[in-house]
């Protein structure tokens, strides 16, 4: 398994990321995660649509929650676009969070079982078994059109760049 160090920090301390570093133009690997009802969801289930993948460490932190809320609001203005939020939180916690917070536009999913998404996209923090904060935009043909591995895990991504990338595709 490929290990990458010094690309991302968590509270200023470098962390080790497991998996490959994806690049714009790469074919987006298919993956399997679980939704809040523990049903399997695959990236390929939404082929032909633009897909935003919003990776966060834990839905129960203020920055991650703000990020999910931001994309939930943005979803209303995006046509033919599916937004995933992926963490390693258990599906039960995701269901509780979505109900309490009114998250209904973002597909909030869990990679807790196999880290299938995290290991394929290079976002698993080895020291914590959490996902680092990252955003990927996948075009209708399945290629990565935009990505951001957020340099400091406690910071939010550049939402304007993400949404600009999406708008060029739809």
Secondary structure as UniProt FT lines:
FT   STRAND          3..10
FT   TURN            11..12
FT   STRAND          13..18
FT   TURN            24..25
FT   STRAND          32..35
FT   TURN            36..37
FT   STRAND          40..42
FT   HELIX           43..46
FT   TURN            47..48
FT   STRAND          50..55
FT   TURN            59..60
FT   HELIX           62..74
FT   HELIX           75..77
FT   TURN            79..80
FT   STRAND          81..87
FT   HELIX           91..101
FT   STRAND          107..110
FT   TURN            112..114
FT   HELIX           116..121
FT   STRAND          124..125
FT   TURN            126..129
FT   STRAND          130..131
FT   STRAND          134..138
FT   TURN            140..141
FT   STRAND          143..149
FT   TURN            153..154
FT   HELIX           159..167
FT   TURN            168..169
//
